[in-house]
């Protein structure tokens, strides 16, 4: 396992727990609170997207190379009610020198809530000219 950056202010604000994971992976957990819901009393799509995006941030920055999102896509499959514990797992599907892609799944009680794919740009240090 690698050291993961736990100091993500937005993740703290949402109550996201960042769990230990290997390089290129992320595991998060959060309980759905009323503040996370839409008018129907279920987890807001933006909240679920924020969870997936946070997993992308953690997994893609686990190599000590700054990575920022280029593109993301999310598919919603089920809703989650207040009190549900959402588990988020990210895994790397491709890592090149300048880009990497991650597949992320959000589940609750073993049921798939949403899937997310994100591609990041990996900022390499500038080469020294002699």
N, C-alpha and C positions, 0 to 999 in steps of 0.2 A: 504494500500500500504506500501511497505517496502522501505528502503533506498537502492538504487542500486549503485554499484560501477561505477562511470562515468569516472574514470581515467584509461582507457584502451588505451595505446599509439597507438596500431595498429588501433583501431576503429577511433581514432582522425585522424590518417594518411589517412584513407579511406573516411573521411567525414561522418561517421555514427553518426546519432543522436539517443541516447538512451533515450527512453520515459519512463515515470513512468509505473510500473507494480506491480502486487501482487507477493508474494513469489511463486517461482516455475514457473514463467512466465517471458517473456521478450517481449518488443515491440520496434522495431528499424525502422528507416526510413533513406533513402539515395537517392540522385539524381544520376543517371548514368551519369558520365562524360566521355569525350573522353579517358582519362587515364585509365578508367575501362573496355575498350572494347577490343575485339579481332580484327583480320584482316577483319572481315565482318561488323564491326561497331555496333555490339551488345555486351551486357554485357558479359564479359569473365566468363567462368565457374568457374575459380578460385576465381574471385571476388564474385560471388554468393555464393560459398562455404564458403568464408571468412565471408560473412554476416550471414549465417546460423550458423557457428561456433562461431561467436561473440554472437549471441542470446543464444546459448547453454551455453557459458561462463557466461553470465549475469544471466540466469534463474537458472542454477545449483549452482551458488555461492551466491544465494540470502538468504541462511540460515545461513550465517557466518560459514560455514564449507567448507574448501578448497575442490574443486572438479576439477578433470582433466579428459579430454576425454580418454575413453578406445577404443571406436569404433564409427565410423560414416558411414552413407550411404546417398547418395543424388541422387535424380531422377530429371532430367530436363524435363520440359513439353513445355515451350515456351521461346522465346527470349525477351529481353528488349533492346530498342534502346537508344541512347544518349538522355538525357533529361527526360527519364522515372523516376518516383519516385517509388522506391521499398519499400514496407512495409514488415516487417518480424515479425512474431508472433510465439513465442515458448510457449508450454504448457507441463507441467510435466504429464507423463502417468504412472510413477512408481517411488516411492522413498522408498528405504530400508535403512538399517543402513550403508551399504558400497557402494551401487550402486544406480543410478537413471537413468531413461530414459526419453527423451524429444522428442516431435514431433514438427517440425518447418515447417511453410509454408511461402513462399515468393510470394508476389502478386504485381501486378501493375494495377491500374485502375480496381480493382476487379477481374482481371484475374490471375489464378494460373500460376506462372512461374516455381516453383520447390518445392519439398518436401524433407525433411531431417529428419533423425532419428539419435539421438546421445545418447550413454550411457556413463556415467561418473563414476569414482571412487570417493567416498566421504571419504576423509582422516579424520579419527576421532582422537581426541587428545589421546595421550598415557595414559593408565591407571596407576594410582599411586599405587605402591606396598607398603604395610605397614609392 
